[in-house]
Amino acid sequence: MPDHAPPAVHAAEHDRSAIRFLDLDTPYRLLKQDILRAMETVLDSHAFIHGPPVAELESALAEHTGAAHVVTVASGTDALYLAMLAQGIGPGDAVFVPAYTYCATVNAVMHTGATPVLVDVDPDTFNIDVRDLRHRLDTLDRALRPRLIMAVDIFGLPADYPALQALAAREGLLLMADAAQSFGASLNGTRCGRLAPVTATSFYPTKPLGGYGDGGAILTDDAALAAHCRSLRWHGMDDSRTESLRPGTNSRLDTLQAAVLLAKLRLFHGEHAAREQMAAHYAACLRDSEVRPQLIPEGYHSGWAHYTVRAPNAAHLADKLDTAGIPFKRYYQQPLHWQPAFRHLAPDGGLPVTEQLAKEGLTLPMHPYLTTGQVERVCAVLGT
Ligand SMILES: *Cc1c(COP(=O)(O)O)cnc(C)c1O
């Protein structure tokens, strides 16, 4: 099927098949011939590091998102870390991070030497709560310099960038997006990659645009910042690689991953549309239930890395899904500030919404190859 037809979303014959939490198999089967050919070209060329597909992918991602500059790197974590380094984030700096996120966001901040300041999240969107952020700014330890807001687009939903941008401008702060889960998302027509001045995304295999290994990218309209990141990913050298300008590291996306991602990108539009349809179907099926899906405010389109709901009886619903053989996850069930590595970051009074979501969050199957019948089967088990 090398003609890249959009996925057959409603193929009824799939309805009785086992429901997958994620589907890495179908896109592989759809693209297998293309991917093998692209990989063979790379192998034949021996251009394993920064062969032509890397620059091609960067152009394609720039075109896809509208970002002026795309710098691919070895992982989403490196994208976060290197973009912060390039902006001069380091010891003594406070970086504001939502507490309801994957540990990589906080790890990347700590790796720069800066101090993560955990911020609670909104009970409906599950994204950084701008009011709590205001409070953390007002009560910040005097020894720290407030420098950067690191918003996270949790489960694929963009954070409230207009409000964050306004606050950042008022307070003289930098703003970044951890868009590891939100490639393909948009807000009022602006795509993920241009919603914040600097965006970091991930190509980990299970992310909306997933490769067959690790990978990530920094997206920005700032040419100087992009050049700095390009230097950092290649040992801090200049473009011609004759001079070391600064201490850097090795964080290159390898050519094989770029070739795979270029092939996967061709399916992306149809895949994202299918995710949106399945999300809409979940929302319709769950409308009269006690289960509350992540709120998608007006003007927002999620990348739908995951479909997450909150329910007071999440543990009971999890048991029911288990019994019915339906896969699910309970992401961030152990809040970061309760874990050994980050316990010292717990604020007085805790982070009540994050702690509540840890108890009530339930992530249901979501991928472009679900069928409406499968979504209905999941919702039926949830008791609707
Ligand atoms: C996956 C993820 C990352 C890290 O990306 P990697 O490519 O695995 O390094 C960072 N932040 C969030 C929110 C993620 O989900």
The ligand as a Gaussian input file, in Angstrom:
#p B3LYP/6-31G(d) Opt

LIG

0 1
 C        8.516000      11.359000      26.022000
 C        8.594000      12.632000      26.740000
 C        9.817000      13.309000      26.888000
 C       11.146000      12.726000      26.504000
 O       11.309000      12.385000      25.187000
 P       12.418000      11.277000      24.806000
 O       12.482000      11.346000      23.312000
 O       11.937000       9.976000      25.327000
 O       13.707000      11.706000      25.431000
 C        9.799000      14.556000      27.495000
 N        8.657000      15.097000      27.957000
 C        7.471000      14.467000      27.854000
 C        6.245000      15.143000      28.349000
 C        7.405000      13.207000      27.247000
 O        6.219000      12.584000      27.163000

